[in-house]
Amino acid sequence: MSLPDQLAATGSRIGHYFSVVAMVPAFVAVAWIAVLLASGAWHGPFTPSRAVASLAEIGIAQLSAIVAVAITLGLVINPFQFSATQLLEGYWGGGAIAARLAARRSNAYRRRLRWWDQHCRAARNEFIDRALGPDGTLVTKDLRERQRDAEDVLDGEQGDPILYLYTISQHWRQVERQFPPIPGRVLPTRLGNRLRAFEDRAGRQYGLDAIVVAGHLSLLQENRRTAYVRDARQTMDMSIRLCLTGLLLVPLTAVLLANDGYWVLLASAPYLLAYLAYRGAISAAEAYGNAVTFQIDLGRFALYQALHVPLPPDASAEQDSNASLMRLLRGSERVNVAYQHSVVEPAAANDEPPLGSPANPEA
């Protein structure tokens, strides 16, 4: 068994949430500090060749010590995963300084969104005008109809000169999906905005609040959808931990190499790790948001059955009934939800039929 497999196996025996998510960042931090110390970063001139020689002579005792320290460090920082995620999301507290910093960063994103909105709208209007020409009768058409007519022009050679305008106008859809639909909900970080964007959109067409029902869906059944969501969340959590680990290693590295001249620039290596991990966390947040969205789309009827509420006959009735259901699940005491009890219960966790089988049509 390889070392990463041993670390993951050790973590899984310690606890359900203590897995590779906690072990990999902790092992990276301990190994980096060990290499620096072996190179004489603290007690002598920094010599990378000494670290190479030390790595060649590493034995079972030294490796066991590194693993033990990594496990201890992982156990210590494991309870702070939620706080670390909130820090990178942009929840910086309610103090005057923190609030001003958060507002300044949020306003920067809000200005950028307004600029992109104006820029892409102008490109769209120019695209439509150049594609359809000066025919006055076209102005009376609905904007969506004119947009579709203009897109038809792209199928021919006459669409070549204006293709760049169409590309700019379509870029707004990509930018818009990365931020919450309400400007007042914009957060000061890209990770926070990416997560809040899916929080505000997932399940909204059904009248469901993703924050409220996501936990219920994860506890309802253990199936491939739940595992997919869990894997996406663990990938995001590990990226966040790697980012914070890199940020913590920057000052530690600078202190250890403070008297070694230009070698102090090695502190930029963990900073690069933190930057790449943060970008990875943003991409992982997108995947996690999509996974939760898919879980709501495919598992909401099983949720209704588990809560013993009537299955809606259509989408409009579903939105109306879920308005009361969301107030109930949020803790409101003044709401009435009709229940429908049936002898048929949702499949147990270990008895769920395979996805796509006749017994599991919603999959």
C-alpha positions as a Markdown table, in Angstrom:
| # | Residue | x | y | z |
|---|---|---|---|---|
| 1 | Met | 0.0 | 0.0 | 0.0 |
| 2 | Ser | 1.3 | 3.4 | -0.9 |
| 3 | Leu | 1.9 | 6.2 | 1.6 |
| 4 | Pro | -1.2 | 8.2 | 0.5 |
| 5 | Asp | -3.3 | 5.1 | 0.8 |
| 6 | Gln | -1.9 | 4.5 | 4.3 |
| 7 | Leu | -2.7 | 8.0 | 5.3 |
| 8 | Ala | -6.3 | 7.8 | 3.9 |
| 9 | Ala | -6.8 | 4.4 | 5.6 |
| 10 | Thr | -5.5 | 5.8 | 8.9 |
| 11 | Gly | -7.7 | 8.8 | 8.6 |
| 12 | Ser | -10.8 | 6.7 | 7.9 |
| 13 | Arg | -10.2 | 4.7 | 11.0 |
| 14 | Ile | -9.9 | 7.8 | 13.1 |
| 15 | Gly | -13.3 | 9.3 | 12.1 |
| 16 | His | -15.8 | 9.7 | 9.3 |
| 17 | Tyr | -14.8 | 13.3 | 8.4 |
| 18 | Phe | -11.1 | 12.8 | 9.1 |
| 19 | Ser | -9.9 | 11.5 | 5.8 |
| 20 | Val | -7.6 | 12.5 | 2.9 |
| 21 | Val | -9.2 | 16.0 | 3.2 |
| 22 | Ala | -7.4 | 16.5 | 6.5 |
| 23 | Met | -4.3 | 14.3 | 5.9 |
| 24 | Val | -3.0 | 15.7 | 2.6 |
| 25 | Pro | -2.7 | 19.4 | 3.7 |
| 26 | Ala | -1.2 | 18.3 | 7.1 |
| 27 | Phe | 1.3 | 16.0 | 5.4 |
| 28 | Val | 2.3 | 18.7 | 3.0 |
| 29 | Ala | 2.9 | 21.2 | 5.8 |
| 30 | Val | 4.9 | 18.8 | 7.9 |
| 31 | Ala | 7.0 | 17.5 | 5.0 |
| 32 | Trp | 7.8 | 21.1 | 3.9 |
| 33 | Ile | 8.9 | 22.2 | 7.4 |
| 34 | Ala | 10.9 | 19.0 | 7.8 |
| 35 | Val | 12.7 | 19.6 | 4.5 |
| 36 | Leu | 13.6 | 23.2 | 5.4 |
| 37 | Leu | 14.9 | 22.1 | 8.8 |
| 38 | Ala | 16.9 | 19.3 | 7.3 |
| 39 | Ser | 18.5 | 21.9 | 4.9 |
| 40 | Gly | 19.7 | 24.0 | 7.9 |
| 41 | Ala | 17.1 | 26.7 | 7.5 |
| 42 | Trp | 16.9 | 27.4 | 11.3 |
| 43 | His | 20.3 | 26.4 | 12.8 |
| 44 | Gly | 22.7 | 27.0 | 10.0 |
| 45 | Pro | 23.3 | 28.1 | 6.4 |
| 46 | Phe | 20.6 | 26.9 | 4.1 |
| 47 | Thr | 21.9 | 24.1 | 1.9 |
| 48 | Pro | 19.4 | 22.3 | -0.3 |
| 49 | Ser | 21.9 | 19.5 | -0.9 |
| 50 | Arg | 21.7 | 18.7 | 2.8 |
| 51 | Ala | 17.9 | 18.1 | 2.4 |
| 52 | Val | 18.5 | 15.8 | -0.6 |
| 53 | Ala | 21.0 | 13.8 | 1.5 |
| 54 | Ser | 18.6 | 13.7 | 4.4 |
| 55 | Leu | 15.8 | 12.4 | 2.2 |
| 56 | Ala | 18.0 | 9.7 | 0.8 |
| 57 | Glu | 18.7 | 8.5 | 4.4 |
| 58 | Ile | 15.2 | 8.7 | 5.7 |
| 59 | Gly | 14.1 | 5.5 | 7.6 |
| 60 | Ile | 11.0 | 4.0 | 9.1 |
| 61 | Ala | 11.5 | 5.9 | 12.3 |
| 62 | Gln | 11.7 | 9.3 | 10.6 |
| 63 | Leu | 8.8 | 8.5 | 8.3 |
| 64 | Ser | 6.7 | 7.3 | 11.2 |
| 65 | Ala | 7.4 | 10.5 | 13.1 |
| 66 | Ile | 6.4 | 12.6 | 10.1 |
| 67 | Val | 3.1 | 10.7 | 9.7 |
| 68 | Ala | 2.4 | 10.9 | 13.4 |
| 69 | Val | 2.9 | 14.7 | 13.4 |
| 70 | Ala | 0.8 | 15.0 | 10.3 |
| 71 | Ile | -2.0 | 13.0 | 11.9 |
| 72 | Thr | -1.8 | 15.2 | 15.1 |
| 73 | Leu | -1.8 | 18.4 | 13.0 |
| 74 | Gly | -4.7 | 17.1 | 10.9 |
| 75 | Leu | -6.7 | 16.3 | 14.1 |
| 76 | Val | -6.0 | 19.8 | 15.5 |
| 77 | Ile | -7.1 | 21.7 | 12.4 |
| 78 | Asn | -10.0 | 19.4 | 11.4 |
| 79 | Pro | -12.6 | 21.2 | 13.6 |
| 80 | Phe | -11.7 | 24.5 | 11.9 |
| 81 | Gln | -12.8 | 23.4 | 8.4 |
| 82 | Phe | -16.1 | 25.3 | 8.6 |
| 83 | Ser | -14.4 | 28.5 | 9.8 |
| 84 | Ala | -11.7 | 28.2 | 7.2 |
| 85 | Thr | -14.3 | 27.9 | 4.5 |
| 86 | Gln | -16.2 | 30.9 | 5.7 |
| 87 | Leu | -13.0 | 32.9 | 5.9 |
| 88 | Leu | -12.3 | 32.3 | 2.2 |
| 89 | Glu | -16.0 | 32.8 | 1.3 |
| 90 | Gly | -15.8 | 36.4 | 2.7 |
| 91 | Tyr | -17.6 | 36.1 | 6.0 |
| 92 | Trp | -15.1 | 38.3 | 7.9 |
| 93 | Gly | -17.2 | 39.3 | 10.9 |
| 94 | Gly | -19.2 | 42.2 | 12.0 |
| 95 | Gly | -16.5 | 44.5 | 13.2 |
| 96 | Ala | -16.1 | 48.0 | 11.7 |
| 97 | Ile | -12.8 | 47.2 | 10.0 |
| 98 | Ala | -13.9 | 43.8 | 8.7 |
| 99 | Ala | -17.2 | 45.2 | 7.5 |
| 100 | Arg | -15.5 | 48.0 | 5.6 |
| 101 | Leu | -13.0 | 45.7 | 4.0 |
| 102 | Ala | -15.8 | 43.3 | 3.0 |
| 103 | Ala | -17.9 | 46.1 | 1.6 |
| 104 | Arg | -15.0 | 47.5 | -0.4 |
| 105 | Arg | -14.3 | 44.1 | -2.0 |
| 106 | Ser | -18.0 | 43.5 | -2.7 |
| 107 | Asn | -18.4 | 46.9 | -4.3 |
| 108 | Ala | -15.5 | 46.1 | -6.6 |
| 109 | Tyr | -17.3 | 43.1 | -7.8 |
| 110 | Arg | -20.6 | 45.0 | -8.1 |
| 111 | Arg | -18.9 | 47.6 | -10.3 |
| 112 | Arg | -17.4 | 44.9 | -12.4 |
| 113 | Leu | -20.8 | 43.3 | -12.9 |
| 114 | Arg | -22.3 | 46.6 | -13.9 |
| 115 | Trp | -19.5 | 47.2 | -16.4 |
| 116 | Trp | -19.9 | 43.8 | -17.9 |
| 117 | Asp | -23.7 | 44.2 | -18.1 |
| 118 | Gln | -23.4 | 47.5 | -20.0 |
| 119 | His | -20.5 | 46.3 | -22.2 |
| 120 | Cys | -22.3 | 43.0 | -23.2 |
| 121 | Arg | -25.6 | 44.7 | -23.7 |
| 122 | Ala | -24.0 | 47.2 | -26.1 |
| 123 | Ala | -22.3 | 44.4 | -27.9 |
| 124 | Arg | -25.6 | 42.5 | -28.2 |
| 125 | Asn | -27.5 | 45.6 | -29.6 |
| 126 | Glu | -24.7 | 46.3 | -32.1 |
| 127 | Phe | -24.7 | 42.6 | -33.1 |
| 128 | Ile | -28.5 | 42.7 | -33.7 |
| 129 | Asp | -28.4 | 46.0 | -35.6 |
| 130 | Arg | -25.5 | 44.9 | -37.9 |
| 131 | Ala | -27.0 | 41.4 | -38.4 |
| 132 | Leu | -30.6 | 42.6 | -39.3 |
| 133 | Gly | -29.8 | 45.8 | -41.0 |
| 134 | Pro | -31.7 | 49.1 | -41.0 |
| 135 | Asp | -35.1 | 47.6 | -41.8 |
| 136 | Gly | -37.5 | 49.6 | -39.6 |
| 137 | Thr | -40.1 | 46.8 | -39.4 |
| 138 | Leu | -37.6 | 44.7 | -37.4 |
| 139 | Val | -37.6 | 47.3 | -34.6 |
| 140 | Thr | -41.2 | 46.4 | -33.7 |
| 141 | Lys | -40.3 | 42.8 | -33.0 |
| 142 | Asp | -39.7 | 41.5 | -29.5 |
| 143 | Leu | -36.0 | 41.6 | -28.4 |
| 144 | Arg | -35.8 | 37.8 | -28.1 |
| 145 | Glu | -37.3 | 37.4 | -31.6 |
| 146 | Arg | -34.7 | 39.9 | -33.0 |
| 147 | Gln | -32.0 | 38.0 | -31.1 |
| 148 | Arg | -33.0 | 34.7 | -32.7 |
| 149 | Asp | -33.2 | 36.3 | -36.2 |
| 150 | Ala | -29.7 | 37.8 | -35.7 |
| 151 | Glu | -28.3 | 34.4 | -34.6 |
| 152 | Asp | -29.6 | 32.9 | -37.8 |
| 153 | Val | -27.4 | 35.2 | -39.7 |
| 154 | Leu | -24.4 | 33.6 | -38.1 |
| 155 | Asp | -25.0 | 30.4 | -40.1 |
| 156 | Gly | -23.8 | 32.1 | -43.3 |
| 157 | Glu | -20.8 | 34.0 | -44.4 |
| 158 | Gln | -22.4 | 37.3 | -43.6 |
| 159 | Gly | -22.1 | 36.4 | -39.9 |
| 160 | Asp | -18.3 | 36.3 | -40.0 |
| 161 | Pro | -17.6 | 40.0 | -39.4 |
| 162 | Ile | -20.0 | 40.2 | -36.4 |
| 163 | Leu | -19.1 | 36.9 | -34.7 |
| 164 | Tyr | -16.9 | 38.7 | -32.2 |
| 165 | Leu | -19.9 | 40.8 | -31.1 |
| 166 | Tyr | -21.9 | 37.7 | -30.5 |
| 167 | Thr | -19.1 | 36.2 | -28.4 |
| 168 | Ile | -18.9 | 39.3 | -26.2 |
| 169 | Ser | -22.7 | 39.4 | -25.7 |
| 170 | Gln | -22.8 | 35.7 | -24.7 |
| 171 | His | -19.9 | 36.1 | -22.3 |
| 172 | Trp | -22.3 | 38.0 | -19.9 |
| 173 | Arg | -24.2 | 34.7 | -19.3 |
| 174 | Gln | -21.0 | 33.1 | -18.1 |
| 175 | Val | -20.1 | 36.0 | -15.8 |
| 176 | Glu | -23.6 | 36.3 | -14.5 |
| 177 | Arg | -23.7 | 32.7 | -13.4 |
| 178 | Gln | -20.7 | 33.2 | -11.2 |
| 179 | Phe | -22.4 | 35.7 | -9.0 |
| 180 | Pro | -25.7 | 35.8 | -7.0 |
| 181 | Pro | -28.7 | 37.0 | -9.0 |
| 182 | Ile | -29.3 | 39.8 | -6.5 |
| 183 | Pro | -26.6 | 42.5 | -6.4 |
| 184 | Gly | -27.1 | 42.9 | -2.6 |
| 185 | Arg | -26.0 | 39.3 | -2.1 |
| 186 | Val | -22.6 | 39.7 | -3.6 |
| 187 | Leu | -19.7 | 38.6 | -1.3 |
| 188 | Pro | -16.1 | 40.0 | -1.2 |
| 189 | Thr | -14.4 | 36.8 | -2.6 |
| 190 | Arg | -14.7 | 34.8 | -5.8 |
| 191 | Leu | -15.2 | 31.6 | -3.8 |
| 192 | Gly | -18.0 | 33.1 | -1.8 |
| 193 | Asn | -19.8 | 34.4 | -4.8 |
| 194 | Arg | -19.5 | 31.1 | -6.6 |
| 195 | Leu | -21.0 | 29.2 | -3.7 |
| 196 | Arg | -23.7 | 31.8 | -3.0 |
| 197 | Ala | -24.7 | 31.8 | -6.7 |
| 198 | Phe | -25.7 | 28.2 | -6.6 |
| 199 | Glu | -27.2 | 28.6 | -3.1 |
| 200 | Asp | -29.5 | 31.3 | -4.5 |
| 201 | Arg | -30.4 | 29.5 | -7.7 |
| 202 | Ala | -30.5 | 25.7 | -7.0 |
| 203 | Gly | -34.0 | 24.5 | -6.5 |
| 204 | Arg | -35.5 | 28.0 | -6.9 |
| 205 | Gln | -37.7 | 27.0 | -9.8 |
| 206 | Tyr | -39.4 | 24.4 | -7.5 |
| 207 | Gly | -39.7 | 26.9 | -4.6 |
| 208 | Leu | -37.0 | 25.1 | -2.7 |
| 209 | Asp | -34.2 | 26.7 | -0.7 |
| 210 | Ala | -30.9 | 24.8 | -1.4 |
| 211 | Ile | -29.5 | 25.6 | 2.0 |
| 212 | Val | -32.5 | 24.2 | 3.8 |
| 213 | Val | -33.0 | 21.0 | 1.8 |
| 214 | Ala | -29.5 | 20.0 | 1.0 |
| 215 | Gly | -28.9 | 18.5 | 4.4 |
| 216 | His | -32.2 | 16.7 | 4.4 |
| 217 | Leu | -31.4 | 15.2 | 1.0 |
| 218 | Ser | -28.0 | 14.0 | 2.1 |
| 219 | Leu | -29.4 | 12.2 | 5.1 |
| 220 | Leu | -32.4 | 10.7 | 3.2 |
| 221 | Gln | -30.7 | 8.0 | 1.2 |
| 222 | Glu | -27.2 | 6.8 | 0.5 |
| 223 | Asn | -26.9 | 6.4 | -3.3 |
| 224 | Arg | -24.7 | 7.5 | -6.1 |
| 225 | Arg | -26.1 | 11.0 | -6.1 |
| 226 | Thr | -25.2 | 11.4 | -2.5 |
| 227 | Ala | -21.8 | 10.0 | -3.0 |
| 228 | Tyr | -21.3 | 12.3 | -6.0 |
| 229 | Val | -22.2 | 15.3 | -3.8 |
| 230 | Arg | -19.9 | 14.1 | -1.0 |
| 231 | Asp | -17.0 | 13.7 | -3.3 |
| 232 | Ala | -17.4 | 17.1 | -4.8 |
| 233 | Arg | -17.6 | 18.6 | -1.3 |
| 234 | Gln | -14.5 | 16.8 | -0.2 |
| 235 | Thr | -12.6 | 18.0 | -3.2 |
| 236 | Met | -13.6 | 21.6 | -2.4 |
| 237 | Asp | -12.7 | 21.2 | 1.3 |
| 238 | Met | -9.3 | 19.8 | 0.5 |
| 239 | Ser | -8.5 | 22.7 | -1.9 |
| 240 | Ile | -9.5 | 25.1 | 0.8 |
| 241 | Arg | -7.3 | 23.4 | 3.3 |
| 242 | Leu | -4.4 | 23.4 | 0.9 |
| 243 | Cys | -4.9 | 27.1 | 0.3 |
| 244 | Leu | -4.8 | 27.9 | 4.0 |
| 245 | Thr | -1.9 | 25.6 | 4.6 |
| 246 | Gly | 0.0 | 27.4 | 1.9 |
| 247 | Leu | -0.8 | 30.8 | 3.4 |
| 248 | Leu | 0.3 | 29.6 | 6.9 |
| 249 | Leu | 3.6 | 28.2 | 5.4 |
| 250 | Val | 4.5 | 31.6 | 3.9 |
| 251 | Pro | 5.4 | 33.4 | 7.1 |
| 252 | Leu | 6.9 | 30.2 | 8.7 |
| 253 | Thr | 9.2 | 29.8 | 5.7 |
| 254 | Ala | 10.1 | 33.5 | 5.7 |
| 255 | Val | 11.1 | 33.2 | 9.4 |
| 256 | Leu | 13.1 | 30.0 | 9.0 |
| 257 | Leu | 15.0 | 31.6 | 6.0 |
| 258 | Ala | 15.2 | 35.1 | 7.4 |
| 259 | Asn | 19.1 | 34.9 | 7.7 |
| 260 | Asp | 19.7 | 33.0 | 4.5 |
| 261 | Gly | 19.7 | 35.9 | 2.0 |
| 262 | Tyr | 17.9 | 35.4 | -1.3 |
| 263 | Trp | 16.7 | 31.9 | -0.1 |
| 264 | Val | 13.9 | 33.7 | 1.7 |
| 265 | Leu | 12.2 | 34.0 | -1.7 |
| 266 | Leu | 11.4 | 30.3 | -1.2 |
| 267 | Ala | 8.4 | 31.6 | 0.8 |
| 268 | Ser | 6.8 | 32.3 | -2.6 |
| 269 | Ala | 6.5 | 28.5 | -3.2 |
| 270 | Pro | 3.8 | 27.9 | -0.6 |
| 271 | Tyr | 2.2 | 31.1 | -1.7 |
| 272 | Leu | 2.0 | 29.7 | -5.2 |
| 273 | Leu | 0.5 | 26.5 | -3.7 |
| 274 | Ala | -2.1 | 28.6 | -1.9 |
| 275 | Tyr | -3.0 | 30.5 | -5.1 |
| 276 | Leu | -3.4 | 27.4 | -7.2 |
| 277 | Ala | -5.4 | 25.7 | -4.4 |
| 278 | Tyr | -7.7 | 28.7 | -4.2 |
| 279 | Arg | -8.3 | 28.7 | -7.9 |
| 280 | Gly | -8.9 | 24.9 | -7.6 |
| 281 | Ala | -11.4 | 25.6 | -4.8 |
| 282 | Ile | -13.3 | 27.9 | -7.1 |
| 283 | Ser | -13.6 | 25.3 | -9.7 |
| 284 | Ala | -14.5 | 22.7 | -7.1 |
| 285 | Ala | -17.2 | 25.0 | -5.7 |
| 286 | Glu | -18.7 | 25.1 | -9.2 |
| 287 | Ala | -18.7 | 21.3 | -9.4 |
| 288 | Tyr | -20.2 | 21.1 | -5.9 |
| 289 | Gly | -22.9 | 23.5 | -6.7 |
| 290 | Asn | -23.8 | 21.5 | -9.8 |
| 291 | Ala | -23.9 | 18.3 | -7.8 |
| 292 | Val | -26.3 | 19.8 | -5.2 |
| 293 | Thr | -28.4 | 21.2 | -8.0 |
| 294 | Phe | -28.6 | 17.8 | -9.6 |
| 295 | Gln | -29.5 | 16.2 | -6.3 |
| 296 | Ile | -32.3 | 18.6 | -5.8 |
| 297 | Asp | -33.6 | 18.0 | -9.3 |
| 298 | Leu | -33.6 | 14.2 | -9.0 |
| 299 | Gly | -34.3 | 13.6 | -5.3 |
| 300 | Arg | -36.9 | 16.2 | -4.4 |
| 301 | Phe | -39.8 | 13.8 | -4.8 |
| 302 | Ala | -38.2 | 11.3 | -2.4 |
| 303 | Leu | -37.8 | 14.2 | 0.0 |
| 304 | Tyr | -41.5 | 15.0 | -0.3 |
| 305 | Gln | -42.4 | 11.4 | 0.5 |
| 306 | Ala | -40.0 | 11.3 | 3.5 |
| 307 | Leu | -41.7 | 14.4 | 4.8 |
| 308 | His | -45.1 | 12.9 | 4.1 |
| 309 | Val | -46.3 | 15.9 | 2.1 |
| 310 | Pro | -48.5 | 15.3 | -1.0 |
| 311 | Leu | -46.7 | 15.0 | -4.3 |
| 312 | Pro | -47.5 | 18.0 | -6.5 |
| 313 | Pro | -49.5 | 17.4 | -9.7 |
| 314 | Asp | -47.6 | 20.1 | -11.6 |
| 315 | Ala | -44.8 | 22.6 | -11.3 |
| 316 | Ser | -47.1 | 25.5 | -10.4 |
| 317 | Ala | -48.6 | 23.5 | -7.5 |
| 318 | Glu | -45.1 | 22.4 | -6.4 |
| 319 | Gln | -44.0 | 26.1 | -6.1 |
| 320 | Asp | -47.1 | 27.0 | -4.1 |
| 321 | Ser | -46.8 | 24.0 | -1.7 |
| 322 | Asn | -43.1 | 24.5 | -1.2 |
| 323 | Ala | -43.6 | 28.1 | 0.0 |
| 324 | Ser | -45.2 | 26.8 | 3.1 |
| 325 | Leu | -42.9 | 23.8 | 3.4 |
| 326 | Met | -39.8 | 26.0 | 3.4 |
| 327 | Arg | -41.2 | 28.2 | 6.1 |
| 328 | Leu | -41.9 | 25.1 | 8.2 |
| 329 | Leu | -38.4 | 23.7 | 7.7 |
| 330 | Arg | -36.9 | 27.1 | 8.6 |
| 331 | Gly | -38.6 | 26.8 | 12.0 |
| 332 | Ser | -41.7 | 28.9 | 11.5 |
| 333 | Glu | -44.4 | 28.0 | 14.0 |
| 334 | Arg | -47.2 | 29.7 | 12.2 |
| 335 | Val | -47.6 | 27.7 | 9.1 |
| 336 | Asn | -49.9 | 24.8 | 8.1 |
| 337 | Val | -48.7 | 22.0 | 5.8 |
| 338 | Ala | -51.0 | 19.2 | 4.9 |
| 339 | Tyr | -49.6 | 15.7 | 5.3 |
| 340 | Gln | -50.3 | 12.6 | 3.3 |
| 341 | His | -49.4 | 9.3 | 5.1 |
| 342 | Ser | -48.9 | 6.2 | 3.0 |
| 343 | Val | -47.9 | 2.7 | 3.7 |
| 344 | Val | -45.3 | 3.0 | 1.0 |
| 345 | Glu | -42.1 | 4.5 | 2.4 |
| 346 | Pro | -39.0 | 5.6 | 0.6 |
| 347 | Ala | -36.5 | 2.9 | -0.1 |
| 348 | Ala | -34.0 | 2.2 | 2.7 |
| 349 | Ala | -30.4 | 3.3 | 2.3 |
| 350 | Asn | -29.2 | -0.3 | 1.6 |
| 351 | Asp | -32.2 | -1.4 | -0.4 |
| 352 | Glu | -32.4 | 1.3 | -3.0 |
| 353 | Pro | -32.7 | -0.1 | -6.5 |
| 354 | Pro | -30.0 | 0.7 | -9.1 |
| 355 | Leu | -30.3 | 4.1 | -10.8 |
| 356 | Gly | -32.4 | 3.8 | -14.0 |
| 357 | Ser | -34.2 | 0.6 | -12.9 |
| 358 | Pro | -38.1 | 0.4 | -13.2 |
| 359 | Ala | -38.3 | 0.5 | -9.4 |
| 360 | Asn | -36.3 | 3.8 | -9.3 |
| 361 | Pro | -37.8 | 5.8 | -12.2 |
| 362 | Glu | -36.8 | 9.2 | -10.8 |
| 363 | Ala | -33.2 | 8.4 | -11.4 |
